[in-house]
Amino acid sequence: MSTGVVWAVIVLVAVTTFGTKGIGPFATGSRELPAPAVRVVVLLGSALLAALVVTNALADGDRLRVGADTAGAAVAALLLWRKAHVLVVVVAAAATTAALRAAGLS
């Protein structure tokens, strides 16, 4: 990809993001959202983050791939499930991924 195409995509994504963020307040005006809608909106950030992590940990282009980063994400998920401190989770996941990559697993 050329540099111009990359910057065009970045600008397009930025404009789209600003547009979608502005649509919500414009559409609702000064009205409050109904309680069911608020419950869904609150969960959207977590769902998006989970989707990005899973996609990054399991995908390699257009193929499914399990590797060192998948193991790191699994360690992080296990520690988060066990209610470990976030700093411990990040360090353990990074150490797991680094150790497996040092051992030759990509």
C-alpha positions in Angstrom: 0.0 0.0 0.0 1.3 3.5 -0.8 1.6 6.2 1.8 -1.2 8.2 0.2 -3.6 5.3 0.5 -2.7 4.7 4.1 -3.3 8.4 5.0 -6.5 8.4 3.0 -7.8 5.4 5.1 -6.7 7.1 8.3 -8.6 10.3 7.4 -11.7 8.3 6.3 -11.7 6.4 9.6 -11.3 9.6 11.6 -14.1 11.3 9.8 -16.4 8.3 10.2 -15.6 8.1 13.9 -16.4 11.7 14.5 -19.5 11.4 12.4 -20.8 8.4 14.3 -20.0 10.0 17.7 -22.0 13.1 16.7 -25.0 11.2 15.4 -26.0 9.9 18.9 -26.4 13.3 20.6 -27.9 14.8 17.5 -30.5 12.0 17.2 -31.5 12.0 20.9 -31.4 15.8 21.4 -31.8 16.5 25.1 -33.8 13.3 25.8 -32.6 10.6 28.1 -32.0 7.1 26.6 -34.4 4.4 27.8 -32.9 2.1 30.4 -32.6 -1.0 28.1 -30.6 1.1 25.6 -28.3 2.4 28.3 -27.5 -1.1 29.4 -26.6 -2.1 25.9 -24.5 1.1 25.3 -22.5 0.5 28.5 -21.5 -3.0 27.3 -20.5 -2.0 23.8 -16.9 -0.9 24.7 -16.2 -4.3 26.4 -17.7 -6.2 23.5 -15.6 -4.3 21.0 -12.4 -4.8 23.1 -13.1 -8.5 23.4 -13.7 -8.8 19.6 -10.4 -7.0 18.9 -8.4 -9.2 21.3 -9.9 -12.4 19.9 -9.3 -11.3 16.3 -5.8 -10.3 17.0 -5.0 -13.4 19.0 -6.5 -15.9 16.5 -6.2 -14.5 13.1 -3.3 -14.2 10.7 -4.5 -12.4 7.6 -7.4 -14.5 6.3 -6.5 -17.7 8.2 -7.0 -19.0 11.7 -3.7 -19.2 13.6 -2.9 -20.3 17.2 0.5 -19.1 18.4 2.4 -17.4 21.2 0.1 -14.4 21.2 -2.9 -16.7 21.6 -1.3 -18.4 24.6 -0.6 -14.9 26.1 -4.2 -13.9 25.6 -5.3 -17.2 27.2 -3.1 -16.6 30.2 -4.6 -13.1 30.5 -8.1 -14.4 30.3 -7.4 -17.0 33.0 -5.9 -14.5 35.3 -8.7 -12.0 34.8 -11.2 -14.8 35.5 -9.4 -15.5 38.7 -9.6 -11.8 39.6 -5.9 -11.0 39.4 -4.6 -7.5 39.4 -4.5 -5.9 36.0 -0.7 -5.2 36.2 -0.1 -8.9 37.0 -2.3 -9.9 34.1 -0.4 -7.7 31.6 3.1 -8.8 32.9 2.1 -12.5 32.9 0.6 -12.4 29.4 3.6 -10.5 28.0 6.0 -12.9 29.7 4.2 -15.9 28.4 4.1 -14.6 24.8 7.8 -13.6 25.0 8.9 -16.9 26.4 7.1 -18.8 23.7 8.5 -16.6 21.0 12.0 -17.1 22.4 11.4 -20.8 22.3 10.6 -20.6 18.6 6.8 -20.6 18.6 5.5 -17.7 16.5 
